[in-house]
Amino acid sequence: MLGLYFVLLMQIVQNARNVARSSRMYICMGVCALLLFHILVNIGMVAGRMPVTGIPLPLMSYGGSNVLSFS
């Protein structure tokens, strides 16, 4: 799963590099930063290094509300 998240994040960064307008690049990088933050916090919680909060793993949470918010 971590490898798939890495591929997704790298694809978003590559898309940000290829856009013509800077505002679109900022949107892509903001989405990438948000996903990266959620992934790192969730991994930290599972590893026991961070306190458990209500942040679900992006695109994998049960119930589908997180998938809808990232779509």
PDB file of N, H, CA, C and O in Angstrom:
ATOM      1  N   MET A   1       0.813  -1.191   0.000  1.00  0.00           N
ATOM      2  CA  MET A   1       0.000   0.000   0.000  1.00  0.00           C
ATOM      3  C   MET A   1       0.858   1.256   0.000  1.00  0.00           C
ATOM      4  O   MET A   1       0.533   2.239  -0.667  1.00  0.00           O
ATOM      5  N   LEU A   2       1.946   1.222   0.744  1.00  0.00           N
ATOM      6  H   LEU A   2       2.210   0.424   1.286  1.00  0.00           H
ATOM      7  CA  LEU A   2       2.803   2.402   0.765  1.00  0.00           C
ATOM      8  C   LEU A   2       3.395   2.681  -0.607  1.00  0.00           C
ATOM      9  O   LEU A   2       3.568   3.836  -0.995  1.00  0.00           O
ATOM     10  N   GLY A   3       3.707   1.611  -1.341  1.00  0.00           N
ATOM     11  H   GLY A   3       3.567   0.672  -1.025  1.00  0.00           H
ATOM     12  CA  GLY A   3       4.230   1.778  -2.694  1.00  0.00           C
ATOM     13  C   GLY A   3       3.198   2.410  -3.625  1.00  0.00           C
ATOM     14  O   GLY A   3       3.541   3.242  -4.465  1.00  0.00           O
ATOM     15  N   LEU A   4       1.944   2.018  -3.477  1.00  0.00           N
ATOM     16  H   LEU A   4       1.665   1.342  -2.794  1.00  0.00           H
ATOM     17  CA  LEU A   4       0.889   2.609  -4.303  1.00  0.00           C
ATOM     18  C   LEU A   4       0.671   4.083  -3.946  1.00  0.00           C
ATOM     19  O   LEU A   4       0.448   4.914  -4.825  1.00  0.00           O
ATOM     20  N   TYR A   5       0.737   4.393  -2.666  1.00  0.00           N
ATOM     21  H   TYR A   5       0.919   3.718  -1.951  1.00  0.00           H
ATOM     22  CA  TYR A   5       0.640   5.800  -2.266  1.00  0.00           C
ATOM     23  C   TYR A   5       1.818   6.597  -2.821  1.00  0.00           C
ATOM     24  O   TYR A   5       1.642   7.737  -3.251  1.00  0.00           O
ATOM     25  N   PHE A   6       3.008   6.016  -2.816  1.00  0.00           N
ATOM     26  H   PHE A   6       3.151   5.091  -2.466  1.00  0.00           H
ATOM     27  CA  PHE A   6       4.178   6.698  -3.367  1.00  0.00           C
ATOM     28  C   PHE A   6       3.984   6.974  -4.856  1.00  0.00           C
ATOM     29  O   PHE A   6       4.284   8.072  -5.326  1.00  0.00           O
ATOM     30  N   VAL A   7       3.487   5.993  -5.595  1.00  0.00           N
ATOM     31  H   VAL A   7       3.243   5.102  -5.213  1.00  0.00           H
ATOM     32  CA  VAL A   7       3.241   6.182  -7.031  1.00  0.00           C
ATOM     33  C   VAL A   7       2.204   7.274  -7.248  1.00  0.00           C
ATOM     34  O   VAL A   7       2.366   8.109  -8.137  1.00  0.00           O
ATOM     35  N   LEU A   8       1.141   7.279  -6.447  1.00  0.00           N
ATOM     36  H   LEU A   8       1.010   6.600  -5.725  1.00  0.00           H
ATOM     37  CA  LEU A   8       0.116   8.307  -6.568  1.00  0.00           C
ATOM     38  C   LEU A   8       0.679   9.696  -6.302  1.00  0.00           C
ATOM     39  O   LEU A   8       0.399  10.634  -7.049  1.00  0.00           O
ATOM     40  N   LEU A   9       1.466   9.834  -5.251  1.00  0.00           N
ATOM     41  H   LEU A   9       1.694   9.073  -4.644  1.00  0.00           H
ATOM     42  CA  LEU A   9       2.054  11.133  -4.922  1.00  0.00           C
ATOM     43  C   LEU A   9       3.036  11.593  -5.995  1.00  0.00           C
ATOM     44  O   LEU A   9       3.074  12.777  -6.329  1.00  0.00           O
ATOM     45  N   MET A  10       3.821  10.681  -6.532  1.00  0.00           N
ATOM     46  H   MET A  10       3.789   9.719  -6.261  1.00  0.00           H
ATOM     47  CA  MET A  10       4.759  11.054  -7.594  1.00  0.00           C
ATOM     48  C   MET A  10       4.029  11.456  -8.874  1.00  0.00           C
ATOM     49  O   MET A  10       4.496  12.334  -9.600  1.00  0.00           O
ATOM     50  N   GLN A  11       2.903  10.830  -9.156  1.00  0.00           N
ATOM     51  H   GLN A  11       2.524  10.116  -8.566  1.00  0.00           H
ATOM     52  CA  GLN A  11       2.109  11.202 -10.331  1.00  0.00           C
ATOM     53  C   GLN A  11       1.530  12.602 -10.159  1.00  0.00           C
ATOM     54  O   GLN A  11       1.494  13.382 -11.110  1.00  0.00           O
ATOM     55  N   ILE A  12       1.079  12.919  -8.956  1.00  0.00           N
ATOM     56  H   ILE A  12       1.108  12.284  -8.183  1.00  0.00           H
ATOM     57  CA  ILE A  12       0.545  14.257  -8.691  1.00  0.00           C
ATOM     58  C   ILE A  12       1.640  15.304  -8.838  1.00  0.00           C
ATOM     59  O   ILE A  12       1.403  16.370  -9.408  1.00  0.00           O
ATOM     60  N   VAL A  13       2.835  15.015  -8.331  1.00  0.00           N
ATOM     61  H   VAL A  13       3.027  14.150  -7.869  1.00  0.00           H
ATOM     62  CA  VAL A  13       3.956  15.953  -8.465  1.00  0.00           C
ATOM     63  C   VAL A  13       4.341  16.121  -9.924  1.00  0.00           C
ATOM     64  O   VAL A  13       4.632  17.236 -10.356  1.00  0.00           O
ATOM     65  N   GLN A  14       4.349  15.051 -10.687  1.00  0.00           N
ATOM     66  H   GLN A  14       4.112  14.144 -10.336  1.00  0.00           H
ATOM     67  CA  GLN A  14       4.675  15.149 -12.110  1.00  0.00           C
ATOM     68  C   GLN A  14       3.622  15.966 -12.849  1.00  0.00           C
ATOM     69  O   GLN A  14       3.962  16.757 -13.729  1.00  0.00           O
ATOM     70  N   ASN A  15       2.367  15.788 -12.509  1.00  0.00           N
ATOM     71  H   ASN A  15       2.091  15.146 -11.794  1.00  0.00           H
ATOM     72  CA  ASN A  15       1.316  16.602 -13.110  1.00  0.00           C
ATOM     73  C   ASN A  15       1.502  18.073 -12.756  1.00  0.00           C
ATOM     74  O   ASN A  15       1.258  18.946 -13.589  1.00  0.00           O
ATOM     75  N   ALA A  16       1.927  18.353 -11.541  1.00  0.00           N
ATOM     76  H   ALA A  16       2.125  17.644 -10.864  1.00  0.00           H
ATOM     77  CA  ALA A  16       2.161  19.741 -11.132  1.00  0.00           C
ATOM     78  C   ALA A  16       3.300  20.358 -11.928  1.00  0.00           C
ATOM     79  O   ALA A  16       3.273  21.555 -12.215  1.00  0.00           O
ATOM     80  N   ARG A  17       4.283  19.575 -12.282  1.00  0.00           N
ATOM     81  H   ARG A  17       4.305  18.603 -12.048  1.00  0.00           H
ATOM     82  CA  ARG A  17       5.396  20.096 -13.079  1.00  0.00           C
ATOM     83  C   ARG A  17       4.994  20.407 -14.508  1.00  0.00           C
ATOM     84  O   ARG A  17       5.590  21.278 -15.141  1.00  0.00           O
ATOM     85  N   ASN A  18       3.992  19.709 -15.027  1.00  0.00           N
ATOM     86  H   ASN A  18       3.508  19.001 -14.513  1.00  0.00           H
ATOM     87  CA  ASN A  18       3.637  19.834 -16.435  1.00  0.00           C
ATOM     88  C   ASN A  18       2.532  20.839 -16.732  1.00  0.00           C
ATOM     89  O   ASN A  18       2.200  21.046 -17.899  1.00  0.00           O
ATOM     90  N   VAL A  19       1.959  21.464 -15.722  1.00  0.00           N
ATOM     91  H   VAL A  19       2.229  21.296 -14.774  1.00  0.00           H
ATOM     92  CA  VAL A  19       0.885  22.421 -15.975  1.00  0.00           C
ATOM     93  C   VAL A  19       1.467  23.764 -16.379  1.00  0.00           C
ATOM     94  O   VAL A  19       2.592  24.107 -16.017  1.00  0.00           O
ATOM     95  N   ALA A  20       0.683  24.516 -17.135  1.00  0.00           N
ATOM     96  H   ALA A  20      -0.231  24.237 -17.429  1.00  0.00           H
ATOM     97  CA  ALA A  20       1.164  25.799 -17.645  1.00  0.00           C
ATOM     98  C   ALA A  20       0.953  26.940 -16.658  1.00  0.00           C
ATOM     99  O   ALA A  20       1.753  27.874 -16.603  1.00  0.00           O
ATOM    100  N   ARG A  21      -0.113  26.868 -15.886  1.00  0.00           N
ATOM    101  H   ARG A  21      -0.763  26.109 -15.930  1.00  0.00           H
ATOM    102  CA  ARG A  21      -0.427  27.966 -14.978  1.00  0.00           C
ATOM    103  C   ARG A  21       0.021  27.639 -13.566  1.00  0.00           C
ATOM    104  O   ARG A  21      -0.093  26.502 -13.108  1.00  0.00           O
ATOM    105  N   SER A  22       0.529  28.650 -12.886  1.00  0.00           N
ATOM    106  H   SER A  22       0.621  29.574 -13.258  1.00  0.00           H
ATOM    107  CA  SER A  22       1.058  28.426 -11.542  1.00  0.00           C
ATOM    108  C   SER A  22      -0.060  28.119 -10.536  1.00  0.00           C
ATOM    109  O   SER A  22       0.170  27.410  -9.556  1.00  0.00           O
ATOM    110  N   SER A  23      -1.264  28.647 -10.772  1.00  0.00           N
ATOM    111  H   SER A  23      -1.451  29.223 -11.568  1.00  0.00           H
ATOM    112  CA  SER A  23      -2.348  28.367  -9.830  1.00  0.00           C
ATOM    113  C   SER A  23      -2.703  26.884  -9.834  1.00  0.00           C
ATOM    114  O   SER A  23      -3.016  26.326  -8.783  1.00  0.00           O
ATOM    115  N   ARG A  24      -2.660  26.242 -10.990  1.00  0.00           N
ATOM    116  H   ARG A  24      -2.405  26.696 -11.844  1.00  0.00           H
ATOM    117  CA  ARG A  24      -2.932  24.809 -11.060  1.00  0.00           C
ATOM    118  C   ARG A  24      -1.827  23.997 -10.404  1.00  0.00           C
ATOM    119  O   ARG A  24      -2.084  22.948  -9.813  1.00  0.00           O
ATOM    120  N   MET A  25      -0.595  24.486 -10.512  1.00  0.00           N
ATOM    121  H   MET A  25      -0.387  25.338 -10.993  1.00  0.00           H
ATOM    122  CA  MET A  25       0.518  23.812  -9.855  1.00  0.00           C
ATOM    123  C   MET A  25       0.354  23.859  -8.339  1.00  0.00           C
ATOM    124  O   MET A  25       0.634  22.879  -7.649  1.00  0.00           O
ATOM    125  N   TYR A  26      -0.101  25.002  -7.822  1.00  0.00           N
ATOM    126  H   TYR A  26      -0.329  25.799  -8.382  1.00  0.00           H
ATOM    127  CA  TYR A  26      -0.327  25.132  -6.387  1.00  0.00           C
ATOM    128  C   TYR A  26      -1.446  24.218  -5.906  1.00  0.00           C
ATOM    129  O   TYR A  26      -1.374  23.678  -4.802  1.00  0.00           O
ATOM    130  N   ILE A  27      -2.477  24.041  -6.721  1.00  0.00           N
ATOM    131  H   ILE A  27      -2.536  24.480  -7.617  1.00  0.00           H
ATOM    132  CA  ILE A  27      -3.563  23.137  -6.354  1.00  0.00           C
ATOM    133  C   ILE A  27      -3.053  21.704  -6.287  1.00  0.00           C
ATOM    134  O   ILE A  27      -3.355  20.981  -5.338  1.00  0.00           O
ATOM    135  N   CYS A  28      -2.280  21.289  -7.294  1.00  0.00           N
ATOM    136  H   CYS A  28      -2.035  21.876  -8.065  1.00  0.00           H
ATOM    137  CA  CYS A  28      -1.729  19.929  -7.307  1.00  0.00           C
ATOM    138  C   CYS A  28      -0.818  19.696  -6.103  1.00  0.00           C
ATOM    139  O   CYS A  28      -0.899  18.652  -5.455  1.00  0.00           O
ATOM    140  N   MET A  29       0.030  20.645  -5.809  1.00  0.00           N
ATOM    141  H   MET A  29       0.095  21.492  -6.335  1.00  0.00           H
ATOM    142  CA  MET A  29       0.950  20.470  -4.692  1.00  0.00           C
ATOM    143  C   MET A  29       0.205  20.512  -3.354  1.00  0.00           C
ATOM    144  O   MET A  29       0.617  19.848  -2.403  1.00  0.00           O
ATOM    145  N   GLY A  30      -0.874  21.277  -3.267  1.00  0.00           N
ATOM    146  H   GLY A  30      -1.209  21.817  -4.039  1.00  0.00           H
ATOM    147  CA  GLY A  30      -1.684  21.286  -2.055  1.00  0.00           C
ATOM    148  C   GLY A  30      -2.362  19.946  -1.821  1.00  0.00           C
ATOM    149  O   GLY A  30      -2.409  19.461  -0.691  1.00  0.00           O
ATOM    150  N   VAL A  31      -2.885  19.348  -2.878  1.00  0.00           N
ATOM    151  H   VAL A  31      -2.847  19.742  -3.796  1.00  0.00           H
ATOM    152  CA  VAL A  31      -3.493  18.023  -2.763  1.00  0.00           C
ATOM    153  C   VAL A  31      -2.444  17.001  -2.359  1.00  0.00           C
ATOM    154  O   VAL A  31      -2.709  16.129  -1.532  1.00  0.00           O
ATOM    155  N   CYS A  32      -1.255  17.106  -2.940  1.00  0.00           N
ATOM    156  H   CYS A  32      -1.040  17.814  -3.612  1.00  0.00           H
ATOM    157  CA  CYS A  32      -0.163  16.192  -2.606  1.00  0.00           C
ATOM    158  C   CYS A  32       0.243  16.355  -1.139  1.00  0.00           C
ATOM    159  O   CYS A  32       0.458  15.362  -0.443  1.00  0.00           O
ATOM    160  N   ALA A  33       0.347  17.577  -0.675  1.00  0.00           N
ATOM    161  H   ALA A  33       0.172  18.384  -1.240  1.00  0.00           H
ATOM    162  CA  ALA A  33       0.729  17.817   0.720  1.00  0.00           C
ATOM    163  C   ALA A  33      -0.339  17.301   1.682  1.00  0.00           C
ATOM    164  O   ALA A  33      -0.015  16.741   2.730  1.00  0.00           O
ATOM    165  N   LEU A  34      -1.613  17.488   1.327  1.00  0.00           N
ATOM    166  H   LEU A  34      -1.876  17.942   0.476  1.00  0.00           H
ATOM    167  CA  LEU A  34      -2.688  16.998   2.175  1.00  0.00           C
ATOM    168  C   LEU A  34      -2.675  15.477   2.269  1.00  0.00           C
ATOM    169  O   LEU A  34      -2.805  14.918   3.357  1.00  0.00           O
ATOM    170  N   LEU A  35      -2.518  14.812   1.134  1.00  0.00           N
ATOM    171  H   LEU A  35      -2.412  15.266   0.250  1.00  0.00           H
ATOM    172  CA  LEU A  35      -2.440  13.352   1.141  1.00  0.00           C
ATOM    173  C   LEU A  35      -1.231  12.866   1.929  1.00  0.00           C
ATOM    174  O   LEU A  35      -1.337  11.927   2.718  1.00  0.00           O
ATOM    175  N   LEU A  36      -0.089  13.500   1.719  1.00  0.00           N
ATOM    176  H   LEU A  36      -0.003  14.263   1.078  1.00  0.00           H
ATOM    177  CA  LEU A  36       1.131  13.098   2.421  1.00  0.00           C
ATOM    178  C   LEU A  36       0.983  13.271   3.924  1.00  0.00           C
ATOM    179  O   LEU A  36       1.417  12.415   4.695  1.00  0.00           O
ATOM    180  N   PHE A  37       0.374  14.371   4.343  1.00  0.00           N
ATOM    181  H   PHE A  37       0.021  15.066   3.717  1.00  0.00           H
ATOM    182  CA  PHE A  37       0.159  14.598   5.780  1.00  0.00           C
ATOM    183  C   PHE A  37      -0.722  13.508   6.377  1.00  0.00           C
ATOM    184  O   PHE A  37      -0.402  12.954   7.428  1.00  0.00           O
ATOM    185  N   HIS A  38      -1.827  13.199   5.711  1.00  0.00           N
ATOM    186  H   HIS A  38      -2.088  13.648   4.856  1.00  0.00           H
ATOM    187  CA  HIS A  38      -2.736  12.178   6.222  1.00  0.00           C
ATOM    188  C   HIS A  38      -2.065  10.811   6.265  1.00  0.00           C
ATOM    189  O   HIS A  38      -2.264  10.052   7.214  1.00  0.00           O
ATOM    190  N   ILE A  39      -1.281  10.495   5.257  1.00  0.00           N
ATOM    191  H   ILE A  39      -1.120  11.111   4.486  1.00  0.00           H
ATOM    192  CA  ILE A  39      -0.584   9.202   5.220  1.00  0.00           C
ATOM    193  C   ILE A  39       0.439   9.112   6.347  1.00  0.00           C
ATOM    194  O   ILE A  39       0.503   8.103   7.049  1.00  0.00           O
ATOM    195  N   LEU A  40       1.237  10.158   6.525  1.00  0.00           N
ATOM    196  H   LEU A  40       1.185  10.979   5.955  1.00  0.00           H
ATOM    197  CA  LEU A  40       2.267  10.135   7.563  1.00  0.00           C
ATOM    198  C   LEU A  40       1.667  10.082   8.965  1.00  0.00           C
ATOM    199  O   LEU A  40       2.180   9.377   9.833  1.00  0.00           O
ATOM    200  N   VAL A  41       0.593  10.816   9.189  1.00  0.00           N
ATOM    201  H   VAL A  41       0.175  11.389   8.483  1.00  0.00           H
ATOM    202  CA  VAL A  41      -0.049  10.783  10.506  1.00  0.00           C
ATOM    203  C   VAL A  41      -0.626   9.404  10.771  1.00  0.00           C
ATOM    204  O   VAL A  41      -0.494   8.878  11.876  1.00  0.00           O
ATOM    205  N   ASN A  42      -1.263   8.814   9.771  1.00  0.00           N
ATOM    206  H   ASN A  42      -1.371   9.242   8.873  1.00  0.00           H
ATOM    207  CA  ASN A  42      -1.848   7.496   9.961  1.00  0.00           C
ATOM    208  C   ASN A  42      -0.782   6.445  10.202  1.00  0.00           C
ATOM    209  O   ASN A  42      -0.970   5.571  11.048  1.00  0.00           O
ATOM    210  N   ILE A  43       0.322   6.501   9.490  1.00  0.00           N
ATOM    211  H   ILE A  43       0.475   7.211   8.802  1.00  0.00           H
ATOM    212  CA  ILE A  43       1.422   5.560   9.710  1.00  0.00           C
ATOM    213  C   ILE A  43       2.011   5.748  11.103  1.00  0.00           C
ATOM    214  O   ILE A  43       2.344   4.770  11.772  1.00  0.00           O
ATOM    215  N   GLY A  44       2.142   6.995  11.544  1.00  0.00           N
ATOM    216  H   GLY A  44       1.871   7.790  11.001  1.00  0.00           H
ATOM    217  CA  GLY A  44       2.636   7.268  12.888  1.00  0.00           C
ATOM    218  C   GLY A  44       1.721   6.719  13.969  1.00  0.00           C
ATOM    219  O   GLY A  44       2.189   6.240  15.002  1.00  0.00           O
ATOM    220  N   MET A  45       0.410   6.788  13.731  1.00  0.00           N
ATOM    221  H   MET A  45       0.030   7.177  12.892  1.00  0.00           H
ATOM    222  CA  MET A  45      -0.540   6.245  14.705  1.00  0.00           C
ATOM    223  C   MET A  45      -0.446   4.724  14.758  1.00  0.00           C
ATOM    224  O   MET A  45      -0.462   4.137  15.840  1.00  0.00           O
ATOM    225  N   VAL A  46      -0.351   4.091  13.605  1.00  0.00           N
ATOM    226  H   VAL A  46      -0.338   4.568  12.726  1.00  0.00           H
ATOM    227  CA  VAL A  46      -0.271   2.631  13.572  1.00  0.00           C
ATOM    228  C   VAL A  46       1.030   2.144  14.197  1.00  0.00           C
ATOM    229  O   VAL A  46       1.049   1.106  14.858  1.00  0.00           O
ATOM    230  N   ALA A  47       2.115   2.881  13.996  1.00  0.00           N
ATOM    231  H   ALA A  47       2.100   3.725  13.459  1.00  0.00           H
ATOM    232  CA  ALA A  47       3.409   2.499  14.556  1.00  0.00           C
ATOM    233  C   ALA A  47       3.510   2.805  16.045  1.00  0.00           C
ATOM    234  O   ALA A  47       4.451   2.361  16.702  1.00  0.00           O
ATOM    235  N   GLY A  48       2.560   3.553  16.582  1.00  0.00           N
ATOM    236  H   GLY A  48       1.796   3.914  16.048  1.00  0.00           H
ATOM    237  CA  GLY A  48       2.582   3.875  18.002  1.00  0.00           C
ATOM    238  C   GLY A  48       3.444   5.069  18.344  1.00  0.00           C
ATOM    239  O   GLY A  48       3.739   5.282  19.520  1.00  0.00           O
ATOM    240  N   ARG A  49       3.854   5.847  17.381  1.00  0.00           N
ATOM    241  H   ARG A  49       3.614   5.675  16.425  1.00  0.00           H
ATOM    242  CA  ARG A  49       4.701   7.022  17.616  1.00  0.00           C
ATOM    243  C   ARG A  49       3.912   8.306  17.782  1.00  0.00           C
ATOM    244  O   ARG A  49       4.443   9.310  18.254  1.00  0.00           O
ATOM    245  N   MET A  50       2.632   8.276  17.390  1.00  0.00           N
ATOM    246  H   MET A  50       2.201   7.460  17.006  1.00  0.00           H
ATOM    247  CA  MET A  50       1.789   9.460  17.487  1.00  0.00           C
ATOM    248  C   MET A  50       0.499   9.075  18.210  1.00  0.00           C
ATOM    249  O   MET A  50       0.096   7.912  18.190  1.00  0.00           O
ATOM    250  N   PRO A  51      -0.136  10.036  18.837  1.00  0.00           N
ATOM    251  CA  PRO A  51      -1.412   9.724  19.498  1.00  0.00           C
ATOM    252  C   PRO A  51      -2.494   9.409  18.462  1.00  0.00           C
ATOM    253  O   PRO A  51      -2.502   9.962  17.362  1.00  0.00           O
ATOM    254  N   VAL A  52      -3.383   8.531  18.827  1.00  0.00           N
ATOM    255  H   VAL A  52      -3.377   8.082  19.721  1.00  0.00           H
ATOM    256  CA  VAL A  52      -4.442   8.117  17.913  1.00  0.00           C
ATOM    257  C   VAL A  52      -5.472   9.236  17.803  1.00  0.00           C
ATOM    258  O   VAL A  52      -6.035   9.683  18.802  1.00  0.00           O
ATOM    259  N   THR A  53      -5.707   9.677  16.572  1.00  0.00           N
ATOM    260  H   THR A  53      -5.249   9.314  15.760  1.00  0.00           H
ATOM    261  CA  THR A  53      -6.701  10.719  16.287  1.00  0.00           C
ATOM    262  C   THR A  53      -7.709  10.155  15.297  1.00  0.00           C
ATOM    263  O   THR A  53      -7.664   8.969  14.972  1.00  0.00           O
ATOM    264  N   GLY A  54      -8.596  10.980  14.826  1.00  0.00           N
ATOM    265  H   GLY A  54      -8.632  11.943  15.091  1.00  0.00           H
ATOM    266  CA  GLY A  54      -9.637  10.534  13.925  1.00  0.00           C
ATOM    267  C   GLY A  54      -9.288  10.683  12.456  1.00  0.00           C
ATOM    268  O   GLY A  54     -10.190  10.722  11.619  1.00  0.00           O
ATOM    269  N   ILE A  55      -8.016  10.768  12.118  1.00  0.00           N
ATOM    270  H   ILE A  55      -7.284  10.736  12.798  1.00  0.00           H
ATOM    271  CA  ILE A  55      -7.628  10.929  10.716  1.00  0.00           C
ATOM    272  C   ILE A  55      -7.550   9.554  10.062  1.00  0.00           C
ATOM    273  O   ILE A  55      -6.710   8.737  10.439  1.00  0.00           O
ATOM    274  N   PRO A  56      -8.418   9.292   9.085  1.00  0.00           N
ATOM    275  CA  PRO A  56      -8.384   7.981   8.418  1.00  0.00           C
ATOM    276  C   PRO A  56      -7.313   7.937   7.335  1.00  0.00           C
ATOM    277  O   PRO A  56      -6.821   8.974   6.890  1.00  0.00           O
ATOM    278  N   LEU A  57      -6.966   6.750   6.927  1.00  0.00           N
ATOM    279  H   LEU A  57      -7.365   5.908   7.289  1.00  0.00           H
ATOM    280  CA  LEU A  57      -6.026   6.579   5.827  1.00  0.00           C
ATOM    281  C   LEU A  57      -6.734   6.963   4.533  1.00  0.00           C
ATOM    282  O   LEU A  57      -7.802   6.430   4.234  1.00  0.00           O
ATOM    283  N   PRO A  58      -6.150   7.882   3.761  1.00  0.00           N
ATOM    284  CA  PRO A  58      -6.828   8.361   2.557  1.00  0.00           C
ATOM    285  C   PRO A  58      -7.143   7.231   1.576  1.00  0.00           C
ATOM    286  O   PRO A  58      -6.325   6.343   1.335  1.00  0.00           O
ATOM    287  N   LEU A  59      -8.335   7.293   1.027  1.00  0.00           N
ATOM    288  H   LEU A  59      -9.000   8.014   1.223  1.00  0.00           H
ATOM    289  CA  LEU A  59      -8.829   6.372   0.004  1.00  0.00           C
ATOM    290  C   LEU A  59      -8.983   4.936   0.496  1.00  0.00           C
ATOM    291  O   LEU A  59      -9.236   4.045  -0.315  1.00  0.00           O
ATOM    292  N   MET A  60      -8.839   4.682   1.797  1.00  0.00           N
ATOM    293  H   MET A  60      -8.634   5.406   2.456  1.00  0.00           H
ATOM    294  CA  MET A  60      -8.929   3.329   2.319  1.00  0.00           C
ATOM    295  C   MET A  60      -9.884   3.211   3.503  1.00  0.00           C
ATOM    296  O   MET A  60     -10.087   2.107   4.010  1.00  0.00           O
ATOM    297  N   SER A  61     -10.469   4.303   3.953  1.00  0.00           N
ATOM    298  H   SER A  61     -10.304   5.199   3.541  1.00  0.00           H
ATOM    299  CA  SER A  61     -11.291   4.245   5.151  1.00  0.00           C
ATOM    300  C   SER A  61     -12.596   3.521   4.875  1.00  0.00           C
ATOM    301  O   SER A  61     -13.111   3.549   3.757  1.00  0.00           O
ATOM    302  N   TYR A  62     -13.119   2.882   5.892  1.00  0.00           N
ATOM    303  H   TYR A  62     -12.700   2.859   6.800  1.00  0.00           H
ATOM    304  CA  TYR A  62     -14.380   2.171   5.777  1.00  0.00           C
ATOM    305  C   TYR A  62     -15.521   3.173   5.873  1.00  0.00           C
ATOM    306  O   TYR A  62     -15.535   4.020   6.767  1.00  0.00           O
ATOM    307  N   GLY A  63     -16.451   3.081   4.979  1.00  0.00           N
ATOM    308  H   GLY A  63     -16.439   2.393   4.253  1.00  0.00           H
ATOM    309  CA  GLY A  63     -17.602   3.966   4.995  1.00  0.00           C
ATOM    310  C   GLY A  63     -17.669   4.848   3.768  1.00  0.00           C
ATOM    311  O   GLY A  63     -18.764   5.215   3.341  1.00  0.00           O
ATOM    312  N   GLY A  64     -16.555   5.196   3.198  1.00  0.00           N
ATOM    313  H   GLY A  64     -15.666   4.898   3.546  1.00  0.00           H
ATOM    314  CA  GLY A  64     -16.537   5.930   1.951  1.00  0.00           C
ATOM    315  C   GLY A  64     -16.557   7.437   2.050  1.00  0.00           C
ATOM    316  O   GLY A  64     -16.432   8.107   1.025  1.00  0.00           O
ATOM    317  N   SER A  65     -16.710   8.007   3.242  1.00  0.00           N
ATOM    318  H   SER A  65     -16.812   7.462   4.075  1.00  0.00           H
ATOM    319  CA  SER A  65     -16.760   9.465   3.337  1.00  0.00           C
ATOM    320  C   SER A  65     -15.415  10.093   2.981  1.00  0.00           C
ATOM    321  O   SER A  65     -15.375  11.176   2.397  1.00  0.00           O
ATOM    322  N   ASN A  66     -14.340   9.442   3.317  1.00  0.00           N
ATOM    323  H   ASN A  66     -14.372   8.563   3.792  1.00  0.00           H
ATOM    324  CA  ASN A  66     -13.029   9.964   2.967  1.00  0.00           C
ATOM    325  C   ASN A  66     -12.784   9.892   1.470  1.00  0.00           C
ATOM    326  O   ASN A  66     -12.149  10.783   0.906  1.00  0.00           O
ATOM    327  N   VAL A  67     -13.267   8.866   0.827  1.00  0.00           N
ATOM    328  H   VAL A  67     -13.783   8.142   1.284  1.00  0.00           H
ATOM    329  CA  VAL A  67     -13.125   8.742  -0.630  1.00  0.00           C
ATOM    330  C   VAL A  67     -13.882   9.877  -1.316  1.00  0.00           C
ATOM    331  O   VAL A  67     -13.386  10.461  -2.280  1.00  0.00           O
ATOM    332  N   LEU A  68     -15.072  10.187  -0.827  1.00  0.00           N
ATOM    333  H   LEU A  68     -15.475   9.712  -0.045  1.00  0.00           H
ATOM    334  CA  LEU A  68     -15.849  11.273  -1.422  1.00  0.00           C
ATOM    335  C   LEU A  68     -15.181  12.613  -1.226  1.00  0.00           C
ATOM    336  O   LEU A  68     -15.242  13.459  -2.118  1.00  0.00           O
ATOM    337  N   SER A  69     -14.550  12.835  -0.097  1.00  0.00           N
ATOM    338  H   SER A  69     -14.501  12.148   0.628  1.00  0.00           H
ATOM    339  CA  SER A  69     -13.904  14.119   0.147  1.00  0.00           C
ATOM    340  C   SER A  69     -12.623  14.286  -0.665  1.00  0.00           C
ATOM    341  O   SER A  69     -12.221  15.418  -0.934  1.00  0.00           O
ATOM    342  N   PHE A  70     -11.980  13.212  -1.056  1.00  0.00           N
ATOM    343  H   PHE A  70     -12.306  12.293  -0.836  1.00  0.00           H
ATOM    344  CA  PHE A  70     -10.777  13.306  -1.876  1.00  0.00           C
ATOM    345  C   PHE A  70     -11.061  13.208  -3.363  1.00  0.00           C
ATOM    346  O   PHE A  70     -10.157  13.409  -4.173  1.00  0.00           O
ATOM    347  N   SER A  71     -12.296  12.905  -3.741  1.00  0.00           N
ATOM    348  H   SER A  71     -13.030  12.742  -3.083  1.00  0.00           H
ATOM    349  CA  SER A  71     -12.645  12.779  -5.162  1.00  0.00           C
ATOM    350  C   SER A  71     -12.891  14.114  -5.795  1.00  0.00           C
ATOM    351  O   SER A  71     -13.195  14.186  -6.985  1.00  0.00           O
TER     352      SER A  71
END
